[in-house]
Amino acid sequence: MFLSRFVGRTALLAAAKSESSAAAAAFNPLEQFFEADRNLDDQKTCLRSKLKASELRLKSWDDLHKLWYVLLKEKNMLMTQRQMLQAQNLRFPNPERIPKVRKSMCRIKQVLTERAIEDPDPRRSAEMKKMINAL
């Protein structure tokens, strides 16, 4: 089962690789949606517990924005991996990761909304709420 999963990932990664110039081969944007090349240190950070709202309240707007896109990328990678494995009738490893990422994203939105509500300037508050709703 592990061998077939590995072969499937390898085949998809090979199909995703660009055959153009050497510069383009150095970084292929499609590779970020697959987890085959991650080492154990990366998996430890991915399997971390959900981010707490109290931790997020200490971060700046820019840090939360960056963290949002890191989590979005992680969610997209997990959903891609899950779809790929379902197509091969294989079990998705660590299915609890997707709800953790979603919960962390919801908490980021909550913290940003709290900041927008507390802002004394109504125009800026409305703009912030508009940006948050677009996430």
C-alpha positions as CSV (number, residue, x, y, z in Angstrom):
1,M,0.0,0.0,0.0
2,F,2.8,2.4,0.9
3,L,4.6,1.5,-2.3
4,S,1.6,2.2,-4.5
5,R,1.0,5.5,-2.7
6,F,4.7,6.5,-3.2
7,V,4.6,5.5,-6.9
8,G,1.4,7.5,-7.4
9,R,2.9,10.6,-5.8
10,T,6.1,10.1,-7.8
11,A,4.1,9.8,-11.0
12,L,2.1,13.0,-10.3
13,L,5.2,14.9,-9.4
14,A,6.9,13.7,-12.5
15,A,3.9,14.8,-14.6
16,A,3.9,18.2,-12.8
17,K,7.6,18.9,-13.5
18,S,8.4,21.4,-16.2
19,E,10.6,20.3,-19.1
20,S,11.5,23.8,-20.2
21,S,14.7,25.7,-19.2
22,A,16.9,24.8,-16.3
23,A,15.7,27.9,-14.4
24,A,12.1,26.9,-14.7
25,A,13.0,23.3,-13.6
26,A,14.6,24.7,-10.4
27,F,11.1,25.7,-9.0
28,N,7.9,24.3,-10.3
29,P,4.8,26.0,-8.7
30,L,2.8,22.7,-8.8
31,E,5.3,21.0,-6.5
32,Q,4.0,23.0,-3.6
33,F,0.8,21.0,-3.7
34,F,2.5,17.7,-3.0
35,E,4.1,16.5,0.2
36,A,6.4,13.9,-1.2
37,D,9.6,15.9,-0.6
38,R,8.9,17.0,2.9
39,N,11.2,15.7,5.7
40,L,10.3,14.8,9.3
41,D,11.1,18.3,10.6
42,D,8.5,19.8,8.3
43,Q,5.9,17.2,9.3
44,K,6.4,18.1,13.0
45,T,5.5,21.7,12.2
46,C,2.5,20.7,10.1
47,L,1.1,18.4,12.8
48,R,1.2,21.1,15.4
49,S,-1.9,21.9,17.3
50,K,-4.4,24.5,16.2
51,L,-3.3,28.1,16.7
52,K,-4.9,29.7,19.7
53,A,-6.7,33.1,19.4
54,S,-4.6,34.4,22.4
55,E,-1.4,33.6,20.4
56,L,-2.8,35.3,17.3
57,R,-3.8,38.5,19.2
58,L,-0.1,39.1,19.9
59,K,0.8,39.1,16.2
60,S,0.8,42.1,13.8
61,W,-1.6,42.6,10.9
62,D,1.2,41.7,8.4
63,D,2.2,38.6,10.4
64,L,-1.5,37.4,10.4
65,H,-1.7,38.1,6.7
66,K,1.4,36.0,6.0
67,L,0.2,33.3,8.3
68,W,-3.2,33.2,6.5
69,Y,-1.6,32.5,3.2
70,V,0.7,29.9,4.7
71,L,-2.4,28.1,6.1
72,L,-4.2,28.6,2.8
73,K,-1.3,27.0,0.9
74,E,-1.2,24.1,3.5
75,K,-5.0,23.6,3.1
76,N,-4.7,23.5,-0.7
77,M,-1.8,21.0,-0.4
78,L,-3.8,18.8,1.9
79,M,-6.9,18.9,-0.2
80,T,-4.9,18.1,-3.4
81,Q,-3.2,15.2,-1.6
82,R,-6.6,13.9,-0.3
83,Q,-8.2,14.1,-3.8
84,M,-5.1,12.3,-5.3
85,L,-5.3,9.5,-2.8
86,Q,-9.1,9.1,-3.1
87,A,-8.7,8.8,-6.9
88,Q,-6.3,5.9,-6.2
89,N,-8.6,4.4,-3.6
90,L,-6.0,5.0,-0.9
91,R,-6.5,6.2,2.7
92,F,-5.5,9.8,3.4
93,P,-2.9,9.9,6.2
94,N,-3.5,12.3,9.1
95,P,-7.0,13.5,8.2
96,E,-7.1,15.6,11.3
97,R,-4.8,18.1,9.8
98,I,-7.5,19.7,7.6
99,P,-9.8,20.7,10.5
100,K,-6.8,22.0,12.4
101,V,-5.8,24.3,9.5
102,R,-9.5,25.4,8.9
103,K,-9.9,26.2,12.7
104,S,-6.7,28.2,12.7
105,M,-7.9,30.2,9.6
106,C,-11.2,30.9,11.4
107,R,-9.3,32.1,14.4
108,I,-7.2,34.5,12.3
109,K,-10.4,35.9,10.8
110,Q,-11.9,36.3,14.3
111,V,-8.8,38.2,15.6
112,L,-8.8,40.5,12.6
113,T,-12.6,41.1,12.9
114,E,-12.1,42.0,16.6
115,R,-9.4,44.5,15.6
116,A,-11.6,46.0,13.0
117,I,-14.5,46.4,15.4
118,E,-12.2,48.1,18.0
119,D,-10.8,50.6,15.5
120,P,-12.2,54.1,16.4
121,D,-12.1,55.3,12.8
122,P,-15.4,54.1,11.1
123,R,-13.9,54.4,7.5
124,R,-10.9,52.3,8.4
125,S,-13.0,49.8,10.3
126,A,-15.3,49.4,7.3
127,E,-12.3,48.9,5.0
128,M,-10.7,46.4,7.3
129,K,-14.0,44.4,7.5
130,K,-14.2,44.5,3.7
131,M,-10.7,43.0,3.5
132,I,-11.4,40.4,6.1
133,N,-14.6,39.3,4.4
134,A,-12.7,38.9,1.1
135,L,-10.3,36.4,2.8
